[in-house]
Amino acid sequence: MARGTGGRYMKANWYRLAYTARQIDERAARYIRRGMGWSYHARCSGHEGIQIALGSAFRANQDFLFTYYRDTATVLAAGMTPYELMLNGLSKAGDTGSGGRHMSNHFAKPSIGIQTVSSCTGAHTLHAVGVARGIRYYGSGGIAMSSQGESSVSEGYCYEAYNGASREKLPVLFVIQNNGYGISVPVAEQTANLCVADNFTGLKNLLILRCDGTDFENSHRAIQEALAYIQSGQGPAMVHAQCVRIGAHSNSDAQELYRSKEELEEAKKQDPLPKLRALLTPKEAEKIEQEVEAELDQAALDAEAAPVPTAQSVFDFALSKNYSGKIPLNPPFPKGETEEKLREAITRTLHEEFAHNPDSFMWGQDVASKDKGGVFNLTKGMLAKFGPKRIFNGPIAEDFIVGTANGLSRFSPKIRIVIEAAQFADYVWPAMEQIVQMSHEYWRSNGQFSPNVVLRLASGGYITGGLYHSQNVEAIMSHLPGVRVVYPAFADDAAGLLRMAMRSEGITFFLEPKHLYNRNEAKGPNYGPDHVVEFGKSRVRRPGRDLSIITYGNTVWMALQVADQLASQYDIEVLDLRSIKPLDIAGIAESLKKTGRALIVHEDHQFNGIAGEITAQINETCFEYLDAPVRRVAALDIPIGFSKILETAILPQPDQIKQAALDLLTY
């Protein structure tokens, strides 16, 4: 329905949508009782006024709509059919949002702009802010619409979204549906302001409107006023809709345990559906109801007969597509005047790739402050060359930095984003909610959306940085399905892996050993603007036949040092993994076929570290090649101390590697 229409037709259409949503709620409850589907169901009953006002304002293939699990009427008004909603509720393969991969009542249709969202309620506010950047940058004229309940507003990332949108004056509409309860927790135990939007009145450029979410006309007026403000370019808008929760929070909630009979009866009196029906003649209402029931009967028959996902389909869309251009074998490693430092290689590659792809963007903390280019100056010159619309600072809010990257990448699959997800890898933890969510977007959306984001993180120690400036995160990130994790130790690998990441789809953690940024041992040749290094391919840095030292990052040069020290007695191979996930188990196997002994070395803590995973895979696939047990050298399971004495005692050192190598060689 177009914006701004009115009259009796509007009321009839409102009733049709509201009655359809209510009946889907009722049928979902019956499916649950029959054990056929909808194992999670949250009713929209009592929210229909604001939901239909919001959904009716949505323009397919122009706006971006982010809903939450209670938004049944919203997505119906926005263009989804009852059949499509039932496919989701019954977890069928044809579910337009996820193909049965996501929870029921998580409705989506990316093909028209109704976005996939996670169960982490309210997290999509950041995605709406991110995609609004794309709307403004590309001048599409659309609006990002984000809907949520009042309790999720207590989450910090929601404040980050509202603050960021208001600061940037982005075209975002935030709708808060306040029914007074977060499951069983009343709003008074969530916030001092019972109208939760009042918590944000101090945000400049944010228009805040209130409405009665059970009243269709009042809700419609509020949404239209908010959209007019947004379209004027003055900033985002927030509509606070006071609703009523007629039913329980969900099918697993027993609201009688915390709501009195009197309160439940009062809630039923505020039901918006009978009030809307009273605006029509009985004949008009009955005709609509009969038509809706017939449509739902047919939709149910069709949805029940629709195919279910196959077990084999779990492997589809497990990982986004790699860049498939020309990828040369490892070139020779010449010495000469073309060598550059690791830091220089990263900076050069960023400049080359941003020139190569005009739809690339970068933000983070300190990355675009006049002539300064990040804490380590790796983005130097990017702002001057590519301008503040593509290169800009983010607030000191890591969740915001990562979440808006997820959002902007939704605007177009051609977009590539590089973020300094945190100034140091140690500070990335506030962003973990968004990182986890982004890791399963491609699989969860059934291949319909891939967040094409490279997360740069300055990692590791040996700089006497202490806690929050010396830690490694690769083991934790590698645990997430759907991600890549790379950790170069030389300049040429850094350039090749970064280019590979920026030209591939999906998310890649690009971990940079900051200790090696300016060190001569990490120098490498400049192979030019087309050099790429394939994911999952290790590199033999030194061939040998007596022992394989398998390593990556800062400890590669230590392993090479040890191999040199023992060269008169033993021929030691040093295998630089470069890529942690995917892992080159084939390359490891080839090395072990020659040497029969494996020493795995990494800087991260030993317990649950990458070495444990590599050891397990060696035992599963390479056991017959071994002449000795697999050994590990890693950091102690102790936080990294600031004192040089403490740091040295905790992190792996060349002498430790040498002793472990000798133990294996003489086993």
C-alpha positions as CSV (number, residue, x, y, z in Angstrom):
1,M,0.0,0.0,0.0
2,A,1.4,3.4,-0.9
3,R,2.3,5.9,1.6
4,G,-0.3,8.5,2.5
5,T,-3.5,6.7,1.2
6,G,-6.6,7.1,3.3
7,G,-10.3,6.6,3.7
8,R,-12.5,3.5,4.0
9,Y,-10.4,1.4,1.7
10,M,-7.5,1.9,4.1
11,K,-9.4,0.8,7.1
12,A,-10.7,-2.3,5.3
13,N,-7.2,-3.1,4.2
14,W,-5.9,-2.6,7.7
15,Y,-8.5,-5.0,9.0
16,R,-7.6,-7.6,6.4
17,L,-4.0,-7.5,7.4
18,A,-4.8,-7.5,11.1
19,Y,-7.2,-10.3,10.9
20,T,-4.8,-12.3,8.8
21,A,-2.0,-11.8,11.3
22,R,-4.3,-12.8,14.2
23,Q,-5.4,-15.9,12.4
24,I,-1.8,-16.9,11.6
25,D,-1.1,-16.5,15.4
26,E,-4.0,-18.9,16.1
27,R,-3.0,-21.4,13.5
28,A,0.6,-21.3,14.7
29,A,-0.7,-22.3,18.2
30,R,-2.6,-25.3,16.6
31,Y,0.5,-26.4,14.7
32,I,2.4,-26.4,18.0
33,R,-0.2,-28.5,19.7
34,R,-0.1,-31.0,16.8
35,G,3.7,-31.1,16.9
36,M,4.0,-30.0,13.3
37,G,6.1,-26.8,13.5
38,W,6.3,-23.3,15.0
39,S,8.3,-24.6,17.9
40,Y,9.0,-20.9,18.7
41,H,6.1,-18.6,18.4
42,A,5.6,-15.0,19.6
43,R,2.2,-13.5,19.0
44,C,1.8,-10.1,17.4
45,S,-1.6,-9.7,19.1
46,G,-1.9,-6.2,20.6
47,H,0.8,-4.8,18.3
48,E,-1.2,-4.8,15.0
49,G,-1.7,-1.0,14.8
50,I,2.0,0.0,14.8
51,Q,3.1,-3.1,12.8
52,I,0.7,-2.5,10.0
53,A,1.6,1.2,9.9
54,L,5.3,0.3,9.6
55,G,4.9,-2.5,7.1
56,S,2.6,-0.5,4.9
57,A,5.2,2.2,4.7
58,F,7.9,-0.2,3.4
59,R,8.7,0.1,-0.3
60,A,9.9,-3.2,-1.7
61,N,13.3,-3.1,-3.4
62,Q,14.0,0.4,-2.1
63,D,13.8,0.3,1.6
64,F,15.5,-2.1,4.0
65,L,13.3,-3.6,6.7
66,F,14.7,-5.2,9.9
67,T,12.0,-6.8,12.0
68,Y,12.0,-8.9,15.2
69,Y,10.3,-12.1,16.1
70,R,6.9,-10.5,17.0
71,D,6.5,-8.7,13.7
72,T,4.0,-11.0,11.9
73,A,1.7,-8.1,10.9
74,T,4.6,-6.0,9.9
75,V,6.0,-8.4,7.3
76,L,2.5,-9.2,6.0
77,A,1.9,-5.5,5.4
78,A,5.3,-5.2,3.8
79,G,4.6,-7.8,1.2
80,M,5.1,-11.3,2.5
81,T,2.3,-13.8,1.9
82,P,0.6,-16.1,4.4
83,Y,2.1,-19.0,2.5
84,E,5.6,-17.6,2.9
85,L,5.0,-17.1,6.6
86,M,3.8,-20.7,7.0
87,L,6.8,-22.0,5.2
88,N,8.9,-20.3,7.8
89,G,6.8,-21.6,10.7
90,L,6.9,-25.1,9.4
91,S,10.7,-24.9,8.7
92,K,10.3,-25.8,5.0
93,A,13.0,-25.7,2.4
94,G,11.2,-22.9,0.6
95,D,11.2,-20.6,3.5
96,T,12.1,-17.2,1.9
97,G,14.3,-16.1,4.8
98,S,16.5,-19.2,5.6
99,G,15.2,-22.3,4.0
100,G,14.4,-23.8,7.4
101,R,17.8,-22.9,8.9
102,H,16.5,-20.2,11.3
103,M,14.0,-20.2,14.0
104,S,10.3,-20.0,13.3
105,N,8.8,-16.5,13.6
106,H,12.0,-15.0,12.2
107,F,10.4,-13.9,8.9
108,A,12.5,-12.5,6.1
109,K,12.4,-12.0,2.3
110,P,15.7,-10.5,1.2
111,S,14.6,-10.5,-2.4
112,I,12.4,-7.5,-1.7
113,G,14.4,-6.0,1.2
114,I,13.0,-7.7,4.3
115,Q,16.2,-8.5,6.0
116,T,17.4,-11.6,7.8
117,V,17.9,-10.9,11.5
118,S,19.3,-13.1,14.3
119,S,17.6,-14.1,17.5
120,C,19.8,-11.6,19.4
121,T,17.0,-9.1,19.6
122,G,17.8,-5.5,18.8
123,A,21.2,-6.3,17.3
124,H,19.9,-5.4,13.9
125,T,19.7,-1.7,14.9
126,L,23.4,-1.6,14.0
127,H,22.7,-3.2,10.6
128,A,20.1,-0.6,9.9
129,V,22.5,2.1,10.6
130,G,25.1,0.5,8.4
131,V,22.9,0.0,5.4
132,A,21.6,3.6,5.8
133,R,25.2,4.7,5.0
134,G,24.9,2.9,1.7
135,I,21.5,4.4,1.1
136,R,23.0,7.9,1.5
137,Y,26.3,7.2,-0.3
138,Y,24.6,5.8,-3.4
139,G,21.6,8.1,-3.3
140,S,19.0,5.4,-3.6
141,G,16.3,7.4,-1.7
142,G,15.5,4.4,0.5
143,I,15.1,4.3,4.3
144,A,16.4,1.7,6.7
145,M,13.6,0.6,9.1
146,S,14.4,-1.2,12.4
147,S,11.7,-2.7,14.6
148,Q,12.2,-4.0,18.1
149,G,10.6,-4.5,21.5
150,E,11.2,-2.2,24.4
151,S,13.4,-4.5,26.4
152,S,16.1,-4.9,23.8
153,V,16.6,-1.1,24.0
154,S,18.5,-1.7,27.2
155,E,21.3,-3.4,25.2
156,G,24.4,-1.2,24.7
157,Y,24.5,-1.8,21.0
158,C,21.1,-0.2,20.6
159,Y,22.4,3.0,22.2
160,E,25.4,2.8,19.9
161,A,23.1,2.5,16.9
162,Y,20.9,5.5,17.9
163,N,24.0,7.6,18.8
164,G,25.7,6.7,15.5
165,A,22.7,7.4,13.3
166,S,22.0,10.7,15.0
167,R,25.7,11.8,14.7
168,E,25.8,10.9,11.0
169,K,22.2,12.1,10.3
170,L,21.4,8.8,8.6
171,P,18.0,7.8,7.0
172,V,16.9,5.4,9.7
173,L,13.6,4.8,11.3
174,F,13.7,3.1,14.7
175,V,10.4,1.7,15.9
176,I,10.1,0.6,19.5
177,Q,7.0,-1.6,20.3
178,N,6.5,-1.3,24.1
179,N,4.2,-3.8,25.5
180,G,5.4,-3.4,29.0
181,Y,7.2,-6.7,29.4
182,G,10.5,-8.3,28.5
183,I,9.3,-11.9,28.8
184,S,8.4,-11.7,32.5
185,V,10.4,-8.5,33.4
186,P,8.2,-5.4,33.6
187,V,9.5,-2.2,31.9
188,A,9.9,-0.5,35.3
189,E,12.7,-3.0,36.1
190,Q,14.4,-2.2,32.8
191,T,14.5,1.6,32.9
192,A,13.5,4.6,34.9
193,N,11.6,6.0,31.9
194,L,8.5,3.9,31.2
195,C,8.5,5.4,27.8
196,V,11.9,4.0,26.9
197,A,12.4,6.4,24.0
198,D,12.8,9.2,26.6
199,N,16.2,7.7,27.5
200,F,17.4,9.1,24.2
201,T,16.0,12.6,24.1
202,G,19.5,14.1,24.4
203,L,20.6,12.7,21.1
204,K,20.9,15.6,18.6
205,N,19.2,15.2,15.2
206,L,17.0,12.3,16.5
207,L,13.3,13.0,16.2
208,I,11.3,11.1,18.8
209,L,7.6,10.5,18.4
210,R,5.1,8.7,20.6
211,C,1.9,6.9,19.5
212,D,-0.7,4.5,20.6
213,G,0.5,1.2,19.0
214,T,-3.0,-0.3,19.3
215,D,-4.6,2.6,17.3
216,F,-4.1,2.2,13.6
217,E,-4.7,5.8,12.6
218,N,-2.5,7.2,15.4
219,S,0.3,4.8,14.5
220,H,-0.1,5.6,10.8
221,R,0.3,9.4,11.5
222,A,3.3,8.8,13.6
223,I,5.1,6.7,11.0
224,Q,4.3,9.2,8.2
225,E,5.6,12.1,10.3
226,A,8.8,10.2,11.1
227,L,9.3,9.4,7.4
228,A,8.8,13.0,6.3
229,Y,11.5,14.1,8.8
230,I,13.9,11.5,7.7
231,Q,13.4,12.3,4.0
232,S,14.1,16.0,4.8
233,G,17.6,15.0,5.6
234,Q,17.6,16.3,9.2
235,G,18.4,12.9,10.7
236,P,16.9,9.6,11.9
237,A,13.6,9.2,13.7
238,M,12.3,7.1,16.5
239,V,8.7,6.1,17.0
240,H,7.7,4.8,20.4
241,A,4.5,2.8,20.2
242,Q,2.7,1.9,23.4
243,C,1.2,-1.6,22.8
244,V,-0.4,-4.3,24.8
245,R,0.7,-7.9,25.1
246,I,-2.6,-9.8,24.9
247,G,-1.0,-13.3,25.0
248,A,2.1,-14.8,26.6
249,H,5.6,-13.7,25.5
250,S,5.9,-16.9,23.5
251,N,4.5,-20.5,23.4
252,S,7.0,-21.5,26.2
253,D,6.0,-18.7,28.6
254,A,3.4,-19.1,31.4
255,Q,2.3,-15.5,31.9
256,E,-0.2,-16.5,34.6
257,L,2.8,-16.9,36.9
258,Y,3.6,-13.2,36.9
259,R,0.4,-11.4,35.5
260,S,-2.8,-11.2,37.5
261,K,-6.2,-12.2,36.1
262,E,-7.3,-8.6,36.4
263,E,-4.3,-7.4,34.3
264,L,-4.9,-10.0,31.6
265,E,-8.6,-9.1,31.4
266,E,-7.6,-5.4,31.1
267,A,-5.2,-6.3,28.3
268,K,-7.9,-8.0,26.3
269,K,-10.1,-4.9,26.6
270,Q,-7.3,-3.0,24.7
271,D,-7.3,-5.5,21.8
272,P,-7.1,-3.3,18.7
273,L,-8.8,-5.9,16.4
274,P,-12.4,-5.5,17.7
275,K,-12.0,-1.7,17.6
276,L,-10.9,-1.8,14.0
277,R,-13.7,-4.2,13.1
278,A,-16.2,-1.8,14.6
279,L,-15.2,0.8,11.9
280,L,-16.6,-1.5,9.2
281,T,-20.1,-2.8,8.6
282,P,-20.7,-6.3,9.8
283,K,-21.1,-7.4,6.1
284,E,-17.7,-5.9,5.2
285,A,-16.0,-7.5,8.1
286,E,-17.5,-10.9,7.5
287,K,-16.6,-10.8,3.8
288,I,-13.0,-10.0,4.7
289,E,-12.8,-12.8,7.3
290,Q,-14.2,-15.4,4.9
291,E,-11.7,-14.4,2.2
292,V,-8.8,-14.5,4.7
293,E,-9.8,-17.9,6.1
294,A,-10.0,-19.4,2.6
295,E,-6.6,-18.0,1.7
296,L,-5.1,-19.3,4.9
297,D,-6.7,-22.8,4.4
298,Q,-5.1,-23.0,1.0
299,A,-1.8,-21.6,2.2
300,A,-1.7,-24.2,5.0
301,L,-2.3,-27.1,2.6
302,D,0.4,-25.8,0.2
303,A,2.9,-25.2,3.0
304,E,2.3,-28.6,4.6
305,A,2.9,-30.3,1.3
306,A,6.1,-28.3,0.5
307,P,9.5,-30.0,0.6
308,V,11.5,-30.1,3.8
309,P,15.3,-29.4,3.8
310,T,17.5,-32.3,3.1
311,A,20.2,-33.4,5.5
312,Q,22.8,-33.0,2.8
313,S,21.9,-29.3,2.4
314,V,23.6,-28.4,5.7
315,F,26.9,-28.2,3.7
316,D,25.4,-25.6,1.3
317,F,26.7,-22.1,1.9
318,A,29.0,-23.1,4.8
319,L,31.6,-20.7,3.5
320,S,31.4,-17.7,1.3
321,K,33.1,-17.7,-2.1
322,N,36.8,-17.2,-2.5
323,Y,38.2,-14.9,-5.1
324,S,38.6,-17.0,-8.2
325,G,40.9,-14.9,-10.3
326,K,44.4,-15.9,-11.3
327,I,46.3,-17.1,-8.3
328,P,49.9,-17.9,-9.1
329,L,52.0,-20.5,-7.3
330,N,54.4,-19.1,-4.7
331,P,56.8,-17.0,-6.6
332,P,60.5,-17.1,-5.9
333,F,61.7,-15.2,-2.8
334,P,64.4,-13.0,-4.2
335,K,66.4,-10.5,-2.2
336,G,66.9,-7.1,-3.5
337,E,65.8,-3.5,-3.6
338,T,62.1,-4.4,-4.1
339,E,61.8,-5.6,-0.5
340,E,59.4,-3.8,1.8
341,K,58.5,-4.0,5.5
342,L,55.3,-5.8,6.6
343,R,53.7,-2.5,7.6
344,E,54.5,-1.0,4.2
345,A,53.1,-4.0,2.3
346,I,49.8,-3.7,4.1
347,T,49.5,0.1,3.5
348,R,50.4,-0.3,-0.2
349,T,47.9,-3.1,-0.7
350,L,45.1,-1.1,0.9
351,H,45.9,1.8,-1.5
352,E,45.9,-0.5,-4.5
353,E,42.7,-2.3,-3.6
354,F,40.8,0.8,-2.8
355,A,41.8,2.2,-6.2
356,H,40.9,-1.2,-7.8
357,N,37.4,-1.3,-6.3
358,P,35.5,2.0,-6.0
359,D,32.9,0.3,-3.8
360,S,35.3,-0.3,-1.0
361,F,35.1,1.4,2.4
362,M,37.1,1.5,5.6
363,W,36.5,2.8,9.1
364,G,37.7,2.2,12.6
365,Q,39.3,4.1,15.5
366,D,41.9,6.6,14.5
367,V,42.1,5.5,10.9
368,A,41.2,8.8,9.3
369,S,42.5,11.6,11.5
370,K,44.1,14.0,9.1
371,D,47.6,12.7,8.4
372,K,47.5,10.0,11.1
373,G,46.6,6.6,9.8
374,G,45.7,4.4,12.7
375,V,47.6,3.7,15.9
376,F,50.4,2.1,13.8
377,N,50.0,4.5,10.9
378,L,49.1,1.6,8.5
379,T,46.2,3.6,6.9
380,K,48.4,6.7,6.2
381,G,47.3,8.6,3.1
382,M,44.0,6.7,2.7
383,L,41.8,9.6,3.8
384,A,43.6,12.1,1.5
385,K,43.5,9.8,-1.5
386,F,40.0,8.4,-1.2
387,G,38.0,11.0,0.8
388,P,36.0,11.0,4.0
389,K,33.0,9.3,2.5
390,R,35.0,6.1,2.0
391,I,37.6,6.4,4.8
392,F,36.4,7.6,8.2
393,N,36.7,7.2,11.9
394,G,34.3,5.2,14.0
395,P,33.5,5.9,17.6
396,I,35.3,4.0,20.3
397,A,32.6,1.3,20.2
398,E,33.7,-1.9,18.7
399,D,30.2,-3.4,18.4
400,F,29.2,-0.4,16.4
401,I,32.2,-0.7,14.1
402,V,31.6,-4.4,13.3
403,G,27.7,-4.2,13.3
404,T,27.6,-1.3,10.8
405,A,30.0,-3.2,8.5
406,N,27.4,-6.0,8.5
407,G,24.8,-3.4,7.6
408,L,26.6,-1.6,4.8
409,S,27.5,-4.8,3.1
410,R,23.7,-5.5,2.7
411,F,23.3,-2.6,0.3
412,S,25.1,-4.3,-2.5
413,P,27.2,-7.5,-3.0
414,K,29.8,-5.5,-4.8
415,I,30.7,-3.6,-1.7
416,R,33.9,-4.6,0.2
417,I,34.6,-3.3,3.7
418,V,37.8,-3.2,5.7
419,I,37.5,-2.3,9.4
420,E,40.0,-2.0,12.1
421,A,37.7,-4.0,14.4
422,A,39.6,-2.7,17.4
423,Q,42.8,-0.7,17.9
424,F,44.4,-3.8,19.3
425,A,43.1,-7.4,18.9
426,D,42.7,-7.5,22.7
427,Y,40.0,-4.8,22.6
428,V,37.8,-6.7,20.1
429,W,35.7,-8.5,22.8
430,P,32.9,-5.9,23.0
431,A,32.2,-6.7,19.3
432,M,31.9,-10.5,19.8
433,E,28.1,-10.5,19.6
434,Q,28.2,-8.9,16.2
435,I,31.2,-11.1,15.1
436,V,29.3,-14.2,16.0
437,Q,26.2,-13.0,14.2
438,M,28.1,-12.0,11.1
439,S,29.8,-15.4,11.0
440,H,26.6,-17.3,10.3
441,E,24.8,-14.7,8.1
442,Y,25.7,-16.5,4.9
443,W,24.6,-20.0,6.1
444,R,21.6,-18.7,8.0
445,S,20.3,-16.7,5.1
446,N,20.6,-19.8,2.8
447,G,23.2,-18.1,0.7
448,Q,21.2,-14.9,0.1
449,F,23.5,-12.5,2.0
450,S,27.2,-12.5,2.6
451,P,28.8,-9.8,4.7
452,N,31.9,-9.0,2.7
453,V,34.1,-7.7,5.5
454,V,37.8,-7.9,6.3
455,L,38.5,-7.4,10.0
456,R,42.1,-6.1,10.6
457,L,43.5,-6.7,14.1
458,A,46.9,-5.9,15.3
459,S,47.8,-9.0,17.3
460,G,50.3,-10.6,19.5
461,G,53.0,-9.6,21.9
462,Y,56.8,-9.2,22.2
463,I,56.3,-5.4,22.5
464,T,56.1,-5.2,26.3
465,G,52.5,-4.1,26.0
466,G,51.0,-6.2,28.8
467,L,47.3,-7.0,29.0
468,Y,45.1,-5.6,26.2
469,H,48.1,-5.0,24.0
470,S,49.7,-8.4,23.6
471,Q,47.0,-11.1,23.3
472,N,46.1,-13.4,20.4
473,V,42.6,-14.1,19.3
474,E,43.0,-16.6,16.5
475,A,41.9,-19.7,18.4
476,I,38.6,-18.1,19.5
477,M,37.8,-16.7,16.1
478,S,38.7,-19.9,14.4
479,H,36.1,-21.7,16.4
480,L,33.4,-19.9,14.6
481,P,31.9,-21.7,11.5
482,G,31.9,-19.6,8.4
483,V,35.0,-17.5,8.9
484,R,38.5,-17.3,7.6
485,V,41.5,-16.5,9.8
486,V,44.9,-15.6,8.3
487,Y,48.1,-14.6,10.1
488,P,51.0,-13.6,7.8
489,A,54.6,-13.4,9.0
490,F,56.2,-11.8,6.0
491,A,55.4,-8.7,3.9
492,D,54.7,-10.5,0.6
493,D,52.3,-12.9,2.3
494,A,50.6,-10.0,4.1
495,A,50.0,-8.2,0.8
496,G,48.8,-11.4,-1.0
497,L,46.5,-12.5,1.8
498,L,45.0,-9.0,2.3
499,R,44.3,-8.7,-1.4
500,M,42.8,-12.2,-1.5
501,A,40.5,-11.3,1.5
502,M,39.4,-8.0,-0.1
503,R,38.5,-9.7,-3.4
504,S,36.7,-12.6,-1.8
505,E,33.2,-12.8,-0.4
506,G,32.5,-13.4,3.3
507,I,34.4,-12.4,6.4
508,T,38.1,-12.8,7.0
509,F,40.1,-12.0,10.1
510,F,43.4,-10.5,9.0
511,L,45.6,-10.8,12.0
512,E,48.8,-8.7,11.9
513,P,51.8,-9.5,14.1
514,K,52.5,-5.9,15.2
515,H,55.9,-6.9,16.6
516,L,57.0,-7.6,13.0
517,Y,55.6,-4.4,11.4
518,N,59.0,-2.7,11.0
519,R,61.4,-5.6,11.6
520,N,63.8,-6.6,8.9
521,E,63.2,-10.3,9.4
522,A,59.6,-9.8,8.1
523,K,60.6,-8.0,4.9
524,G,59.5,-9.4,1.6
525,P,59.4,-8.6,-2.1
526,N,56.8,-6.3,-3.6
527,Y,55.2,-8.5,-6.3
528,G,52.9,-5.8,-7.5
529,P,49.1,-5.0,-7.5
530,D,47.9,-8.4,-8.7
531,H,49.7,-10.7,-6.2
532,V,47.4,-12.8,-4.2
533,V,48.0,-15.7,-1.7
534,E,45.4,-18.4,-1.7
535,F,43.6,-19.3,1.5
536,G,44.5,-22.6,3.1
537,K,48.0,-22.8,1.5
538,S,51.0,-23.0,3.8
539,R,54.5,-22.1,2.6
540,V,57.8,-24.0,3.2
541,R,60.1,-21.2,4.5
542,R,63.0,-23.6,4.9
543,P,63.0,-27.2,3.5
544,G,64.2,-30.1,5.6
545,R,64.1,-33.8,6.3
546,D,64.6,-34.3,10.0
547,L,61.8,-32.3,11.7
548,S,58.9,-30.1,10.8
549,I,58.3,-27.0,12.8
550,I,54.8,-25.9,12.0
551,T,54.1,-22.3,13.0
552,Y,52.7,-18.9,12.0
553,G,53.0,-15.2,12.9
554,N,55.7,-14.0,15.3
555,T,57.1,-17.4,16.0
556,V,58.0,-18.1,12.3
557,W,61.2,-16.1,12.5
558,M,62.1,-17.8,15.8
559,A,61.7,-21.2,14.2
560,L,63.9,-20.1,11.3
561,Q,66.5,-18.9,13.8
562,V,66.5,-22.3,15.6
563,A,66.8,-24.2,12.3
564,D,69.8,-22.1,11.4
565,Q,71.4,-22.8,14.8
566,L,71.0,-26.5,14.4
567,A,71.8,-26.7,10.7
568,S,75.2,-28.3,11.3
569,Q,73.5,-31.3,13.0
570,Y,70.0,-31.4,11.7
571,D,68.0,-30.5,8.6
572,I,64.9,-28.8,9.9
573,E,61.9,-27.8,7.8
574,V,59.9,-24.7,8.8
575,L,56.3,-24.6,7.6
576,D,54.6,-21.2,7.7
577,L,50.9,-21.9,7.9
578,R,49.9,-18.3,6.9
579,S,46.3,-19.4,6.9
580,I,44.9,-20.8,10.1
581,K,41.3,-21.4,8.9
582,P,41.2,-22.9,6.4
583,L,44.1,-25.1,7.5
584,D,46.5,-26.6,5.0
585,I,46.4,-30.2,6.4
586,A,47.6,-31.4,3.0
587,G,50.7,-29.2,3.2
588,I,51.3,-30.4,6.8
589,A,51.0,-34.0,5.6
590,E,53.5,-33.5,2.8
591,S,56.0,-32.1,5.3
592,L,55.5,-34.9,7.7
593,K,56.0,-37.5,5.0
594,K,59.5,-36.1,4.6
595,T,60.4,-35.6,8.3
596,G,58.3,-37.9,10.5
597,R,58.4,-35.4,13.4
598,A,56.2,-32.4,14.2
599,L,56.8,-29.5,16.5
600,I,54.0,-27.0,16.5
601,V,54.8,-23.5,17.7
602,H,52.6,-20.5,18.3
603,E,52.5,-17.5,20.5
604,D,48.9,-17.9,21.8
605,H,48.2,-19.8,25.0
606,Q,48.6,-23.5,24.8
607,F,45.3,-24.8,26.3
608,N,42.7,-24.9,23.5
609,G,45.2,-23.2,21.2
610,I,45.5,-23.8,17.5
611,A,48.3,-26.4,18.2
612,G,45.8,-28.6,19.8
613,E,43.6,-28.6,16.7
614,I,46.6,-29.2,14.4
615,T,47.7,-32.1,16.6
616,A,44.3,-33.7,16.4
617,Q,44.2,-33.4,12.6
618,I,47.7,-34.9,12.4
619,N,46.6,-37.8,14.5
620,E,43.5,-38.3,12.3
621,T,45.2,-38.0,8.9
622,C,48.9,-38.3,9.2
623,F,49.6,-40.7,12.1
624,E,51.3,-43.3,9.9
625,Y,53.9,-40.7,8.9
626,L,55.0,-40.0,12.5
627,D,58.2,-41.4,14.2
628,A,57.6,-39.5,17.4
629,P,54.8,-37.8,19.4
630,V,53.7,-34.4,18.3
631,R,55.1,-31.7,20.5
632,R,53.9,-28.1,21.2
633,V,55.5,-24.9,22.3
634,A,53.2,-22.1,23.2
635,A,52.6,-19.3,25.7
636,L,51.9,-20.2,29.3
637,D,48.3,-20.3,30.3
638,I,48.8,-17.0,32.1
639,P,47.8,-13.5,31.1
640,I,50.6,-11.5,29.4
641,G,52.6,-9.4,31.9
642,F,53.7,-5.9,31.2
643,S,57.2,-6.2,32.6
644,K,59.7,-7.4,30.1
645,I,60.8,-10.1,32.5
646,L,57.2,-11.3,32.9
647,E,56.5,-11.2,29.2
648,T,59.6,-13.2,28.4
649,A,58.7,-15.8,31.0
650,I,55.2,-16.2,29.5
651,L,55.7,-16.0,25.7
652,P,57.5,-18.6,23.7
653,Q,61.2,-17.9,23.2
654,P,63.8,-19.3,20.8
655,D,65.6,-21.3,23.5
656,Q,62.4,-23.1,24.3
657,I,61.8,-24.0,20.7
658,K,65.3,-25.2,20.3
659,Q,65.1,-27.5,23.3
660,A,61.8,-28.9,22.2
661,A,63.2,-29.5,18.7
662,L,66.2,-31.4,20.2
663,D,63.9,-33.5,22.4
664,L,62.0,-34.6,19.3
665,L,65.1,-35.1,17.1
666,T,66.6,-37.4,19.7
667,Y,63.3,-39.2,20.6
